[in-house]
Amino acid sequence: MNEKLEPGLYIVATPIGNLSDLSARAATTLANADLLAVEDSRVTAKLLRHIGGKRPMTPYHDHNADAVRPGLIARMASEAIALVSDAGTPLISDPGFKLVRDARAAGIVVTTIPGPCALVAALTLAGLPTDRFAFLGFLPVKEKARAEAIAEVAGFRGTLVFYESGPRLGAALAALGDGLGDREAAVAREISKAFEETVTGTLSELAARYADAPPKGEIVIVVGPPGEAAPAGEGEIDAALRAAMATLSPSRAAADVALRLGVPRRLAYERAQMLK
């Protein structure tokens, strides 16, 4: 496993549960880096023991990142520095993006060692559409801010993914139901661990299930996309055409409205000619 690494920044994904999920490439990188920038040295030490390695570590997290970052960048010019989080892929709900940004600005080579990621794993378990999705991280704790955050993404026509804690799960699911409607959803927890569980249902069903029984472990909420929108009526089409024709020719306005409202272009053109 001894392998000299070129100087630079190595972003290393680590297991989110079963330590055997660590890739051979990730293990080699961790065993040979000159320094590991870690979220919690106790967690990373356990991983190093699993691969039979021992490397110098330095803390890198939300509370010290700004102070530590310049020194790490300076060392990357001549040393291999590996960035790891406690679990999963660094930079996902994690402060590492500033380290990558500053390393690139300094001309440092940045290499990623891909691997486990809780949000992607949850998507594979949920049985919901994955062709288009958005990751929103953790919802705000305060009720008003949480409702506003949900309202911002209510119109997104794809699957939504959130991280959440056990004690807040029931309230988060109820708020999602209020803000998004009673969509299909899934709660995945303890992914890749001994008590892995994925529960599916509507948001109201899941909110009721966890209202008085908050689960333990790390949790991912996956919410399915909204149902198909109702076809636009003549009144909506005409209003959109009038607004568009204030600045566009009838034919261009018809093309624009047809695209925005998802109606046949010929229908939009006929309505535009009537309104003209």
NUMIKE-189318 format. One record per residue (C-alpha): chain; residue number from 1; x, y, z; residue in three letters. Coordinates in nm, 3 decimals, decimal comma. Layout:
BEGIN
(atom A NUM (X Y Z) ala) ...
END
This chain:
BEGIN
(atom A 1 (0,000 0,000 0,000) met) (atom A 2 (0,305 0,226 0,021) asn) (atom A 3 (0,279 0,469 -0,268) glu) (atom A 4 (0,429 0,815 -0,299) lys) (atom A 5 (0,160 1,072 -0,369) leu) (atom A 6 (0,223 1,386 -0,569) glu) (atom A 7 (0,177 1,713 -0,377) pro) (atom A 8 (-0,173 1,857 -0,384) gly) (atom A 9 (-0,520 1,828 -0,236) leu) (atom A 10 (-0,695 1,491 -0,234) tyr) (atom A 11 (-1,071 1,487 -0,160) ile) (atom A 12 (-1,143 1,142 -0,017) val) (atom A 13 (-1,493 0,996 0,023) ala) (atom A 14 (-1,521 0,769 0,326) thr) (atom A 15 (-1,787 0,514 0,431) pro) (atom A 16 (-2,124 0,636 0,559) ile) (atom A 17 (-2,170 0,310 0,749) gly) (atom A 18 (-1,995 -0,017 0,671) asn) (atom A 19 (-1,619 0,043 0,674) leu) (atom A 20 (-1,580 -0,215 0,398) ser) (atom A 21 (-1,736 0,040 0,161) asp) (atom A 22 (-1,402 0,226 0,157) leu) (atom A 23 (-1,253 0,189 -0,191) ser) (atom A 24 (-0,904 0,050 -0,244) ala) (atom A 25 (-0,798 0,382 -0,400) arg) (atom A 26 (-0,930 0,577 -0,102) ala) (atom A 27 (-0,748 0,346 0,139) ala) (atom A 28 (-0,421 0,389 -0,052) thr) (atom A 29 (-0,460 0,767 -0,051) thr) (atom A 30 (-0,531 0,782 0,322) leu) (atom A 31 (-0,240 0,552 0,401) ala) (atom A 32 (0,010 0,758 0,202) asn) (atom A 33 (-0,097 1,121 0,241) ala) (atom A 34 (0,145 1,343 0,428) asp) (atom A 35 (-0,140 1,491 0,631) leu) (atom A 36 (-0,511 1,426 0,676) leu) (atom A 37 (-0,740 1,728 0,724) ala) (atom A 38 (-1,027 1,576 0,923) val) (atom A 39 (-1,360 1,670 1,072) glu) (atom A 40 (-1,303 1,457 1,385) asp) (atom A 41 (-0,972 1,279 1,444) ser) (atom A 42 (-1,139 1,010 1,657) arg) (atom A 43 (-1,364 0,906 1,369) val) (atom A 44 (-1,084 0,907 1,114) thr) (atom A 45 (-0,852 0,718 1,353) ala) (atom A 46 (-1,106 0,434 1,357) lys) (atom A 47 (-1,098 0,425 0,977) leu) (atom A 48 (-0,717 0,424 0,974) leu) (atom A 49 (-0,714 0,131 1,217) arg) (atom A 50 (-0,947 -0,053 0,979) his) (atom A 51 (-0,692 -0,024 0,696) ile) (atom A 52 (-0,393 -0,077 0,924) gly) (atom A 53 (-0,256 0,272 0,876) gly) (atom A 54 (-0,152 0,566 1,090) lys) (atom A 55 (-0,107 0,918 0,956) arg) (atom A 56 (-0,073 1,270 1,098) pro) (atom A 57 (-0,408 1,447 1,128) met) (atom A 58 (-0,520 1,807 1,176) thr) (atom A 59 (-0,875 1,929 1,246) pro) (atom A 60 (-1,057 2,107 0,963) tyr) (atom A 61 (-1,420 2,198 1,032) his) (atom A 62 (-1,669 2,487 1,045) asp) (atom A 63 (-1,520 2,639 1,358) his) (atom A 64 (-1,153 2,658 1,253) asn) (atom A 65 (-1,157 2,644 0,871) ala) (atom A 66 (-1,077 3,010 0,809) asp) (atom A 67 (-0,780 3,004 1,044) ala) (atom A 68 (-0,640 2,669 0,929) val) (atom A 69 (-0,693 2,701 0,554) arg) (atom A 70 (-0,392 2,924 0,464) pro) (atom A 71 (-0,148 2,688 0,633) gly) (atom A 72 (-0,293 2,387 0,454) leu) (atom A 73 (-0,272 2,564 0,118) ile) (atom A 74 (0,094 2,647 0,182) ala) (atom A 75 (0,175 2,285 0,266) arg) (atom A 76 (0,002 2,152 -0,047) met) (atom A 77 (0,277 2,299 -0,261) ala) (atom A 78 (0,514 2,027 -0,138) ser) (atom A 79 (0,292 1,774 0,042) glu) (atom A 80 (-0,010 1,555 -0,027) ala) (atom A 81 (-0,300 1,669 0,191) ile) (atom A 82 (-0,612 1,449 0,209) ala) (atom A 83 (-0,946 1,605 0,309) leu) (atom A 84 (-1,201 1,377 0,474) val) (atom A 85 (-1,529 1,427 0,657) ser) (atom A 86 (-1,665 1,198 0,927) asp) (atom A 87 (-1,870 1,010 0,669) ala) (atom A 88 (-1,941 1,029 0,298) gly) (atom A 89 (-1,813 1,273 0,039) thr) (atom A 90 (-1,646 1,594 0,160) pro) (atom A 91 (-1,801 1,926 0,049) leu) (atom A 92 (-2,159 1,787 0,068) ile) (atom A 93 (-2,314 1,986 0,357) ser) (atom A 94 (-1,954 2,050 0,459) asp) (atom A 95 (-1,714 2,350 0,456) pro) (atom A 96 (-1,458 2,200 0,219) gly) (atom A 97 (-1,550 2,399 -0,094) phe) (atom A 98 (-1,347 2,699 0,024) lys) (atom A 99 (-1,038 2,479 0,059) leu) (atom A 100 (-1,084 2,356 -0,299) val) (atom A 101 (-1,145 2,709 -0,427) arg) (atom A 102 (-0,833 2,850 -0,258) asp) (atom A 103 (-0,620 2,553 -0,362) ala) (atom A 104 (-0,714 2,606 -0,727) arg) (atom A 105 (-0,644 2,978 -0,696) ala) (atom A 106 (-0,295 2,891 -0,567) ala) (atom A 107 (-0,229 2,657 -0,860) gly) (atom A 108 (-0,256 2,343 -0,648) ile) (atom A 109 (-0,359 2,017 -0,817) val) (atom A 110 (-0,694 1,895 -0,679) val) (atom A 111 (-0,788 1,527 -0,708) thr) (atom A 112 (-1,113 1,364 -0,599) thr) (atom A 113 (-1,139 1,003 -0,481) ile) (atom A 114 (-1,513 0,939 -0,529) pro) (atom A 115 (-1,715 0,708 -0,311) gly) (atom A 116 (-2,010 0,693 -0,070) pro) (atom A 117 (-2,257 0,981 -0,047) cys) (atom A 118 (-2,571 0,962 0,168) ala) (atom A 119 (-2,791 1,168 -0,062) leu) (atom A 120 (-2,714 0,951 -0,366) val) (atom A 121 (-2,754 0,632 -0,164) ala) (atom A 122 (-3,094 0,750 -0,036) ala) (atom A 123 (-3,208 0,824 -0,391) leu) (atom A 124 (-3,131 0,466 -0,489) thr) (atom A 125 (-3,338 0,336 -0,196) leu) (atom A 126 (-3,642 0,563 -0,223) ala) (atom A 127 (-3,796 0,433 -0,545) gly) (atom A 128 (-3,872 0,787 -0,662) leu) (atom A 129 (-3,774 0,958 -0,991) pro) (atom A 130 (-3,402 1,032 -1,013) thr) (atom A 131 (-3,374 1,191 -1,357) asp) (atom A 132 (-3,397 1,536 -1,198) arg) (atom A 133 (-3,339 1,614 -0,831) phe) (atom A 134 (-3,226 1,893 -0,600) ala) (atom A 135 (-3,031 1,859 -0,274) phe) (atom A 136 (-3,132 2,112 -0,009) leu) (atom A 137 (-2,919 2,001 0,289) gly) (atom A 138 (-3,073 2,063 0,632) phe) (atom A 139 (-3,391 2,268 0,660) leu) (atom A 140 (-3,379 2,570 0,896) pro) (atom A 141 (-3,469 2,498 1,258) val) (atom A 142 (-3,708 2,791 1,308) lys) (atom A 143 (-4,062 2,737 1,181) glu) (atom A 144 (-4,092 3,055 0,971) lys) (atom A 145 (-3,752 3,016 0,805) ala) (atom A 146 (-3,825 2,650 0,736) arg) (atom A 147 (-4,158 2,733 0,571) ala) (atom A 148 (-3,990 2,998 0,356) glu) (atom A 149 (-3,717 2,755 0,248) ala) (atom A 150 (-3,978 2,498 0,148) ile) (atom A 151 (-4,183 2,757 -0,042) ala) (atom A 152 (-3,874 2,847 -0,248) glu) (atom A 153 (-3,853 2,493 -0,391) val) (atom A 154 (-4,224 2,408 -0,410) ala) (atom A 155 (-4,232 2,471 -0,785) gly) (atom A 156 (-3,931 2,254 -0,865) phe) (atom A 157 (-4,050 1,973 -1,091) arg) (atom A 158 (-3,817 1,705 -0,965) gly) (atom A 159 (-3,732 1,504 -0,656) thr) (atom A 160 (-3,612 1,689 -0,344) leu) (atom A 161 (-3,354 1,555 -0,098) val) (atom A 162 (-3,299 1,680 0,259) phe) (atom A 163 (-3,082 1,580 0,552) tyr) (atom A 164 (-3,251 1,578 0,894) glu) (atom A 165 (-3,201 1,474 1,256) ser) (atom A 166 (-3,422 1,229 1,443) gly) (atom A 167 (-3,576 1,472 1,696) pro) (atom A 168 (-3,679 1,714 1,418) arg) (atom A 169 (-3,796 1,455 1,165) leu) (atom A 170 (-4,170 1,458 1,245) gly) (atom A 171 (-4,192 1,839 1,236) ala) (atom A 172 (-3,988 1,855 0,915) ala) (atom A 173 (-4,214 1,603 0,740) leu) (atom A 174 (-4,527 1,791 0,852) ala) (atom A 175 (-4,382 2,120 0,727) ala) (atom A 176 (-4,293 1,962 0,393) leu) (atom A 177 (-4,648 1,833 0,360) gly) (atom A 178 (-4,789 2,177 0,436) asp) (atom A 179 (-4,561 2,349 0,188) gly) (atom A 180 (-4,547 2,096 -0,093) leu) (atom A 181 (-4,873 1,904 -0,071) gly) (atom A 182 (-4,907 1,540 0,025) asp) (atom A 183 (-4,642 1,398 -0,208) arg) (atom A 184 (-4,486 1,052 -0,213) glu) (atom A 185 (-4,173 1,043 0,001) ala) (atom A 186 (-3,919 0,822 0,173) ala) (atom A 187 (-3,720 0,836 0,495) val) (atom A 188 (-3,387 0,654 0,475) ala) (atom A 189 (-3,174 0,620 0,787) arg) (atom A 190 (-2,860 0,446 0,904) glu) (atom A 191 (-2,766 0,377 0,542) ile) (atom A 192 (-2,503 0,103 0,507) ser) (atom A 193 (-2,520 0,025 0,880) lys) (atom A 194 (-2,659 -0,269 1,071) ala) (atom A 195 (-3,002 -0,111 1,124) phe) (atom A 196 (-3,048 0,044 0,779) glu) (atom A 197 (-3,413 0,127 0,714) glu) (atom A 198 (-3,611 0,294 0,438) thr) (atom A 199 (-3,978 0,375 0,497) val) (atom A 200 (-4,195 0,502 0,212) thr) (atom A 201 (-4,538 0,664 0,201) gly) (atom A 202 (-4,697 1,003 0,163) thr) (atom A 203 (-4,562 1,298 0,361) leu) (atom A 204 (-4,870 1,293 0,586) ser) (atom A 205 (-4,829 0,921 0,655) glu) (atom A 206 (-4,461 0,960 0,736) leu) (atom A 207 (-4,523 1,269 0,952) ala) (atom A 208 (-4,780 1,073 1,156) ala) (atom A 209 (-4,545 0,775 1,190) arg) (atom A 210 (-4,259 0,981 1,331) tyr) (atom A 211 (-4,457 1,250 1,519) ala) (atom A 212 (-4,420 1,080 1,857) asp) (atom A 213 (-4,149 0,828 1,772) ala) (atom A 214 (-3,837 1,010 1,652) pro) (atom A 215 (-3,586 0,758 1,515) pro) (atom A 216 (-3,217 0,746 1,591) lys) (atom A 217 (-2,934 0,774 1,343) gly) (atom A 218 (-2,852 0,984 1,040) glu) (atom A 219 (-3,155 1,054 0,823) ile) (atom A 220 (-3,225 1,148 0,461) val) (atom A 221 (-3,570 1,262 0,346) ile) (atom A 222 (-3,652 1,210 -0,022) val) (atom A 223 (-3,965 1,382 -0,158) val) (atom A 224 (-4,109 1,295 -0,498) gly) (atom A 225 (-4,191 1,558 -0,764) pro) (atom A 226 (-4,532 1,727 -0,783) pro) (atom A 227 (-4,802 1,574 -0,998) gly) (atom A 228 (-4,863 1,689 -1,350) glu) (atom A 229 (-4,986 2,046 -1,368) ala) (atom A 230 (-5,339 2,101 -1,499) ala) (atom A 231 (-5,348 2,211 -1,864) pro) (atom A 232 (-5,357 2,586 -1,911) ala) (atom A 233 (-5,706 2,722 -1,983) gly) (atom A 234 (-5,798 2,978 -2,247) glu) (atom A 235 (-5,805 3,258 -1,992) gly) (atom A 236 (-5,450 3,182 -1,876) glu) (atom A 237 (-5,326 3,150 -2,235) ile) (atom A 238 (-5,489 3,477 -2,338) asp) (atom A 239 (-5,349 3,666 -2,039) ala) (atom A 240 (-5,000 3,536 -2,114) ala) (atom A 241 (-5,035 3,625 -2,482) leu) (atom A 242 (-5,151 3,981 -2,408) arg) (atom A 243 (-4,849 4,034 -2,184) ala) (atom A 244 (-4,611 3,884 -2,440) ala) (atom A 245 (-4,755 4,080 -2,734) met) (atom A 246 (-4,680 4,404 -2,555) ala) (atom A 247 (-4,320 4,358 -2,668) thr) (atom A 248 (-4,328 4,073 -2,924) leu) (atom A 249 (-4,496 4,004 -3,257) ser) (atom A 250 (-4,798 3,767 -3,237) pro) (atom A 251 (-4,602 3,476 -3,383) ser) (atom A 252 (-4,308 3,518 -3,143) arg) (atom A 253 (-4,544 3,575 -2,851) ala) (atom A 254 (-4,729 3,253 -2,943) ala) (atom A 255 (-4,403 3,058 -2,954) ala) (atom A 256 (-4,298 3,197 -2,615) asp) (atom A 257 (-4,630 3,125 -2,445) val) (atom A 258 (-4,655 2,777 -2,597) ala) (atom A 259 (-4,316 2,690 -2,452) leu) (atom A 260 (-4,386 2,839 -2,108) arg) (atom A 261 (-4,735 2,695 -2,062) leu) (atom A 262 (-4,680 2,367 -2,241) gly) (atom A 263 (-4,963 2,416 -2,491) val) (atom A 264 (-4,960 2,340 -2,866) pro) (atom A 265 (-4,794 2,619 -3,063) arg) (atom A 266 (-5,074 2,618 -3,319) arg) (atom A 267 (-5,334 2,679 -3,046) leu) (atom A 268 (-5,129 2,966 -2,901) ala) (atom A 269 (-5,090 3,119 -3,250) tyr) (atom A 270 (-5,464 3,097 -3,320) glu) (atom A 271 (-5,542 3,267 -2,986) arg) (atom A 272 (-5,282 3,536 -3,062) ala) (atom A 273 (-5,444 3,609 -3,399) gln) (atom A 274 (-5,785 3,641 -3,233) met) (atom A 275 (-5,647 3,880 -2,970) leu) (atom A 276 (-5,464 4,088 -3,232) lys) 
END
